[in-house]
Amino acid sequence: MILKELSKYLQENKNRNSVNLLNEWIIERLKKPSLNKIDNILKTELYYAENNNGKTLIIAKSETGRTLLNALYNFSLSFEQYKFAKFIHNKNSTDFKHE
């Protein structure tokens, strides 16, 4: 359920770095009022802090929160690897310079 929503968000913004998008997606969800079960779960398990410079830190509130955050991070990394594999698949060896 959560991965499905994150996947939609990543696909809509596939030209940007997936890990950065994960950070934005989580903070977006935590700042807004809860609209569904996903928001409730994220708010129960995760917390974010922001300093005066606008830098944010996402913290898990419990062991299940750490597991959730780790799973979301790994999913974002695998999506980034998928995008790269797709990019490389469409290239020929002659597309790269040899010096």
C-alpha positions in Angstrom: 0.0 0.0 0.0 2.7 2.5 1.0 5.1 1.3 -1.7 2.4 1.6 -4.3 1.8 5.3 -3.4 5.6 6.0 -3.4 6.0 4.2 -6.7 3.3 6.4 -8.3 5.2 9.5 -6.9 8.5 8.3 -8.2 7.1 7.5 -11.7 5.5 10.9 -11.9 8.9 12.5 -11.3 11.2 10.0 -12.9 13.6 12.6 -14.2 14.7 13.4 -10.7 16.8 11.5 -8.1 14.6 8.8 -6.4 16.2 9.2 -3.0 15.6 13.0 -3.0 12.1 12.3 -4.1 11.6 9.9 -1.2 12.7 12.6 1.3 10.3 15.1 -0.3 7.4 12.6 -0.4 7.8 11.7 3.3 8.0 15.3 4.4 5.0 16.3 2.3 3.0 13.5 3.9 4.1 14.4 7.4 3.3 18.1 7.0 -0.2 17.8 5.7 -3.2 16.6 7.7 -3.8 12.8 7.4 -6.0 12.0 4.5 -5.7 8.2 4.5 -4.2 5.2 6.2 -0.8 5.7 4.6 -0.5 9.2 6.1 -1.6 7.8 9.5 1.1 5.1 9.4 3.8 7.5 8.3 2.9 9.9 11.1 2.8 7.1 13.7 6.2 5.7 12.7 8.2 8.7 11.4 9.1 12.2 12.6 11.0 15.0 10.8 12.9 17.9 12.1 14.0 21.0 10.2 16.7 23.5 11.1 16.9 27.2 10.4 18.7 26.6 7.1 15.9 24.4 5.8 17.8 21.1 6.2 15.6 18.2 7.3 16.2 15.0 9.2 13.7 12.1 9.1 13.7 10.0 12.3 12.0 6.7 13.0 10.0 6.6 16.2 10.3 2.9 16.8 11.9 -0.3 15.5 9.0 -0.7 13.0 9.6 2.8 11.9 13.2 2.0 11.2 12.1 -1.0 9.2 9.7 1.1 7.2 12.2 3.8 6.5 14.8 1.3 5.5 12.3 -0.4 3.1 11.3 2.9 1.5 15.0 3.8 1.1 15.8 0.5 -0.5 12.8 0.8 -2.8 14.0 4.2 -3.9 17.5 2.9 -4.6 16.1 0.0 -6.6 13.9 2.4 -8.7 17.0 4.5 -9.4 18.9 1.3 -10.5 16.0 0.4 -12.7 16.1 3.8 -14.4 19.8 3.5 -15.0 19.5 -0.1 -16.3 16.8 1.1 -18.7 19.1 4.0 -19.8 22.0 1.7 -20.4 19.9 -0.9 -22.3 19.2 1.6 -25.0 22.8 2.5 -25.5 25.5 1.0 -27.7 29.1 0.7 -26.8 29.9 3.3 -29.5 27.9 5.9 -27.5 30.6 6.1 -25.0 33.9 7.9 -25.6 37.1 5.9 -25.2 40.3 7.9 -24.5 
